[in-house]
Amino acid sequence: MYQAGLVLEGGGMKGIYTAGVLDYFLDRGIEFSSVYGVSAGACHMCSYLSKQRGRAFDVCADYLNTRRYCSLESLLTTGDLFNVDICYSLIPEYLYPYDYEAFQEYQGKAYSVATDIVTGRPAYFRIRDMRADIVKIRASASLPMVSRNVMIDGKPYLDGGISDPIPLQQSVMDGNRKNVVIMTKETGYVRQPARHLGPIRARYLKYPKVYELMAGRHISYNRQLAFIESQRQEGKAFVIRPKTAGNVGRIEKDKEKLKVLYQQGYEDAAECGGELIRFLEGQDAGKGE
């Protein structure tokens, strides 16, 4: 196990790129002492830490045509675009059983990042028991407008990407002097100001911090990009991300497109695998890409 942080950005179905990278890590036995997952990154983190190669892709892609898995019907009948019972109960317990025992053998620290929508602050939930803490994974992946608020200890939470989409700074603050960052946005990406925020303001009148975070999201995200680049240039971070923009949407239903992006993630990781190991073993400064 490498004494380093692994930071996993979200991105909806674009996160299947991350699943490909993580499966490469599993094939090479690459483990990290700390892992931070945001939204889709938190979901894929689960299968990585239980060492179930291929599970992250299958869970995303195998149920796309299931009527209530990810659908307008689910949104209208349950309040969640991604059906909570299917995603967090039926799949891990019955359809594609999660290896809870393997997760318990992980010797590092795993964190799921969610947003406290009262304070607007990110919450970094330690995941100690996957069955008991699955609600914290759900909170991290609960997108605004298409998910219900997730209550944890009496407080409402939503997607971690609202407040801390790429928590590299938190990993550094936790003492990780080396970090590997897996991103789902392509090289050169710059977030633009969000448009059509009226529905967000109306939906979250009781929680104005949600609107504030979404309105200023481009500023905070681009600051994070600058921090990541500075860490990369200083040899403290290694970045893996797509080289070009793909054609996979945040809510993608085309399994073939998902396969291509997953394979791209695996191949990108393999291409820089030697450089990554040298970075983790202190032989080279970080770079990646």
C-alpha positions in Angstrom: 0.0 0.0 0.0 1.3 3.4 -1.0 1.3 6.2 1.6 -0.6 8.6 -0.7 -4.0 10.0 -1.3 -6.3 9.0 -4.1 -8.8 11.7 -5.2 -11.8 10.7 -7.3 -13.8 13.4 -9.1 -17.5 12.9 -9.9 -19.2 13.6 -13.2 -22.3 11.3 -13.4 -21.9 8.6 -16.1 -18.7 10.3 -17.2 -17.3 8.7 -14.0 -17.1 5.4 -15.9 -13.7 6.7 -17.0 -12.7 6.5 -13.4 -13.9 2.9 -13.2 -11.5 2.0 -16.0 -8.6 3.6 -14.2 -9.4 1.9 -10.9 -9.6 -1.5 -12.6 -6.1 -0.9 -13.9 -5.0 -0.2 -10.4 -6.7 -3.4 -9.2 -4.9 -5.4 -12.0 -1.6 -4.0 -10.8 -2.2 -4.2 -7.1 -2.0 -0.4 -6.6 -3.5 0.6 -3.3 -3.6 4.0 -1.4 -3.6 4.8 2.3 -6.4 7.4 1.8 -9.2 7.5 -0.8 -11.6 10.5 -1.3 -14.6 9.9 -3.5 -17.0 12.5 -4.7 -20.4 11.6 -6.2 -19.8 9.0 -9.0 -16.3 8.8 -7.7 -17.5 7.7 -4.3 -19.7 5.0 -5.9 -16.8 3.6 -7.9 -14.5 3.8 -4.9 -16.7 1.2 -3.2 -15.9 -1.6 -5.8 -12.3 -0.6 -5.9 -11.9 -1.0 -2.2 -13.6 -4.3 -2.2 -11.3 -5.4 -5.1 -14.2 -6.4 -7.3 -12.8 -5.8 -10.7 -15.4 -4.9 -13.3 -18.1 -4.4 -10.8 -18.2 -0.6 -11.1 -18.7 -0.8 -14.9 -21.3 -3.5 -14.6 -23.3 -1.8 -11.9 -23.5 1.4 -14.1 -24.2 -0.3 -17.4 -26.1 -3.5 -16.9 -29.3 -2.0 -15.6 -29.7 0.9 -18.0 -32.8 -0.6 -19.6 -34.3 -1.6 -16.2 -37.5 0.5 -16.1 -37.1 2.0 -12.7 -33.2 2.1 -12.4 -32.6 5.5 -13.9 -35.8 7.0 -15.3 -38.4 9.7 -15.2 -40.7 7.1 -13.6 -38.3 6.7 -10.7 -38.0 10.5 -10.4 -41.7 11.0 -10.4 -42.6 8.2 -8.0 -39.7 8.3 -5.6 -38.1 11.7 -5.9 -34.8 10.2 -7.2 -33.8 9.8 -10.8 -31.6 6.9 -9.7 -33.8 4.6 -7.7 -32.5 4.4 -4.2 -33.8 0.9 -3.4 -32.3 -0.6 -6.6 -28.9 1.2 -6.3 -28.3 0.9 -2.6 -30.1 -2.3 -1.6 -31.2 -4.6 -4.5 -27.9 -4.4 -6.4 -25.4 -4.7 -3.6 -27.4 -7.3 -1.6 -28.8 -9.5 -4.4 -28.1 -8.6 -8.1 -24.4 -8.0 -7.8 -23.5 -8.7 -4.2 -20.9 -6.4 -2.6 -18.0 -8.0 -0.9 -18.3 -6.4 2.5 -15.7 -8.7 4.0 -13.1 -7.6 1.5 -13.8 -4.0 2.2 -13.2 -4.5 5.9 -9.8 -5.8 5.1 -8.8 -2.5 3.6 -6.2 -1.0 5.9 -6.5 2.6 4.8 -9.0 5.4 5.2 -11.9 6.0 2.8 -14.0 9.2 2.6 -17.2 10.1 0.9 -17.6 13.8 0.2 -21.1 15.3 0.5 -22.5 18.8 0.9 -24.3 20.1 4.0 -27.0 22.2 2.3 -27.7 24.2 5.5 -24.1 25.5 5.9 -22.9 25.0 2.3 -19.8 23.3 3.7 -18.4 20.0 2.4 -18.6 17.0 4.8 -15.9 14.3 4.6 -17.5 11.2 5.9 -15.2 8.4 6.9 -16.5 5.1 5.6 -15.8 2.4 8.1 -18.6 -0.2 7.5 -19.9 -0.1 3.9 -23.3 -1.6 4.9 -23.9 0.9 7.7 -22.3 3.8 5.9 -23.9 3.4 2.5 -26.2 6.4 3.2 -23.0 8.5 3.1 -22.2 7.2 -0.4 -25.8 7.9 -1.4 -25.5 11.5 0.0 -22.4 12.1 -2.0 -24.1 11.0 -5.2 -27.5 12.8 -4.7 -27.6 15.4 -7.5 -29.6 18.6 -7.0 -33.0 18.8 -8.6 -33.2 15.0 -9.3 -32.6 13.6 -5.8 -34.1 13.9 -2.4 -32.1 15.4 0.4 -30.3 12.7 2.3 -30.6 13.0 6.1 -27.6 12.0 8.2 -27.7 12.7 11.9 -30.6 15.0 11.4 -28.9 17.2 8.8 -29.7 17.3 5.0 -27.0 16.6 2.5 -26.6 16.5 -1.3 -23.9 15.8 -3.9 -20.4 16.5 -2.7 -19.5 18.0 -6.1 -21.5 21.1 -5.2 -19.0 22.2 -2.5 -15.8 20.2 -3.1 -15.7 18.4 -6.5 -12.0 17.5 -6.4 -10.9 17.4 -2.7 -7.2 17.4 -3.3 -6.7 20.3 -0.8 -8.5 18.2 1.9 -6.2 15.3 1.2 -3.2 17.6 1.5 -4.6 19.0 4.8 -5.0 15.4 6.1 -1.3 15.0 5.7 -1.0 13.2 2.3 2.2 14.6 0.8 1.7 12.7 -2.5 -1.7 12.5 -4.3 -3.1 10.8 -7.4 -6.0 12.7 -8.9 -8.4 11.0 -11.3 -10.5 13.6 -13.1 -13.4 13.1 -15.5 -13.1 16.5 -17.3 -10.6 16.6 -20.2 -7.3 18.4 -20.3 -7.8 22.1 -20.8 -11.4 22.1 -19.5 -12.5 25.4 -17.9 -15.9 25.5 -16.2 -18.2 28.2 -17.4 -20.9 30.1 -15.4 -24.0 28.1 -14.9 -27.2 29.2 -16.7 -30.8 28.8 -15.9 -30.4 28.7 -12.1 -34.0 29.9 -11.5 -35.2 26.3 -10.8 -32.4 25.8 -8.3 -33.3 28.9 -6.4 -37.0 28.0 -6.4 -36.4 24.3 -5.4 -34.1 25.2 -2.5 -35.7 28.3 -1.0 -35.2 26.8 2.5 -31.5 26.1 1.6 -30.1 29.2 -0.1 -26.6 27.9 0.2 -27.4 25.5 -2.6 -28.1 28.3 -5.0 -25.0 30.3 -3.8 -22.8 27.3 -4.4 -24.2 26.5 -7.8 -24.0 30.2 -8.9 -20.4 30.4 -7.9 -19.4 26.9 -8.9 -17.4 27.9 -11.9 -15.2 30.1 -9.8 -14.5 27.5 -7.1 -14.0 24.7 -9.6 -11.5 26.7 -11.7 -9.6 27.6 -8.5 -9.4 23.9 -7.7 -8.0 23.3 -11.2 -5.3 25.9 -10.6 -4.4 24.3 -7.2 -4.2 20.8 -8.9 -1.9 22.2 -11.5 0.3 23.9 -9.0 0.6 20.6 -7.0 1.4 18.8 -10.2 4.1 21.2 -11.2 5.6 21.0 -7.8 5.8 17.2 -8.1 3.3 16.5 -5.4 0.4 15.4 -7.5 -0.1 12.9 -10.3 -3.1 13.5 -12.6 -5.0 11.1 -14.8 -7.8 12.5 -16.9 -9.2 12.2 -20.5 -7.1 13.9 -23.1 -10.1 15.1 -25.1 -13.8 15.7 -24.5 -15.9 12.6 -25.0 -19.5 12.1 -26.1 -20.8 10.5 -22.9 -23.4 12.6 -21.1 -23.9 12.9 -17.4 -27.0 10.7 -17.7 -25.9 8.4 -20.4 -28.0 5.4 -21.6 -25.8 4.1 -24.4 -23.8 1.1 -23.1 -21.4 1.1 -26.1 -20.4 4.7 -25.4 -19.8 3.8 -21.7 -17.6 0.9 -22.8 -15.5 3.2 -24.9 -15.0 5.6 -22.1 -14.2 2.9 -19.6 -11.6 1.4 -21.9 -10.1 4.9 -22.4 -9.7 5.2 -18.7 -8.0 1.8 -18.4 -5.7 2.5 -21.4 -4.8 6.0 -20.1 -3.8 4.5 -16.8 -1.8 1.8 -18.4 0.0 4.3 -20.6 1.3 6.3 -17.6 1.5 3.3 -15.3 5.3 3.2 -15.1 5.5 6.9 -14.5 2.9 6.6 -11.8 4.8 3.9 -9.9 8.0 5.9 -10.1 6.1 8.9 -8.6 4.6 6.8 -5.8 7.9 5.2 -5.0 9.7 8.6 -4.9 11.8 8.1 -8.1 10.0 10.8 -10.1 8.1 14.0 -9.5 4.4 13.9 -10.2 2.9 14.9 -13.5 0.6 12.5 -15.2 -1.8 13.2 -18.1 
